[in-house]
Amino acid sequence: MKISVLGCGRWGSFLAWYNCVMLNNDVISYGPDDETYRELKRTGRNEYVVFDERIRLTCNLEEAVNHAEIIIISISSQALRGFLKKVTAYDLRGKKIVLCMKGIEESTGKRLTEVALECGVDKNSIAVWVGPGHIQDFTKNIPNCMVIDSYNEELTRFLADTFKSNLIRFYYGSDIIGTEVGAAAKNIMGIVAGMLDGMNYATLKGPLMARGAREVARLIKALGGNELSAYGLCHLGDYETTLFSCHSHNRMWGETFVKGEKFPKLAEGVATARAIAALAEKKQVEMPITNAVNLMINNNIKPLDVLNMLLERDTKQEF
């Protein structure tokens, strides 16, 4: 199939590699004419993957869009709206759009497919690809499981069957709200896990896994989704790669923050914490862990004080 991957950063470059090497698709990798793109164009590799010579690199968005039967988008979630305004300037009729990113738009509290719909993407053509997995493991041929979800069951099944391999086993999602919210929120829990590592309190990751998933389930339900999605691949199923892995940007962000250092790479959980905290307040959903992270980031409260705030809360019924 003709695939265009828009975004040639960490995950985007892997998706181009995966579609070419594992699935033998005809792949174009698009990136803006910046340092990341130019280095990949010059060397055919980055710190994560080595591009097969069949992958065509371009900084011409029109070329990439016109090439594709399926367009995969992998950029910063907060940049999606502005980017889609450029993409939708071209003819998207008959093309399937797959968002391979996790986040909630900070300025509106909208899920990423909602942003896409507002930008003019056809509801029956938009899907999300989420779940656990690190490029560093995939490129060592270590398999994992992921999920594809959409508003259209036929599209979900088509994409999951199209992208499956012995490296990635896909499941059909059936709750687009829960899938998107769960995937975005797991990055917040990754930040907390990094904080715990930085404070040498990793033993609290067990309670974090249990209580984090529970508060995310409450939000999913309040938004009209299936609360059980919080316990699936989009959220709880992604905890190992987010809460424990040395490759997780969000976990590393939390650890370096506790240590008073700067983490130089994108951690989507920072903006997502602000967005979901505001969404929880609007929907009157109790999300103490998310709110604590938001306070730490935006109100300059010390991490240990944030942890004590959580531990000193009134005793609650577990379920």
Secondary structure by P-SEA (a helix, b strand, c coil): cbbbbccccaaaaaaaaaaccccccbbbbbbcccaaaaaaaaccccccccccccccccccaaaaaaaccbbbbbccccaaaaaaaaaaccccccbbbbbccccccccccccaaaaaaaaccccccbbbbbbbbbaaaaaaccccccccccccaaaaaaaaaaaccccbbbbbbccaaaaaaaaaaaaaaaaaaaaaaaaccccaaaaaaaaaaaaaaaaaaaacccccccccccccccccccccccccaaaaaaaaaaaccccccccaaaaaaaaaaaaaaaaccccaaaaaaaaaacccccaaaaaaaaaaccccccc
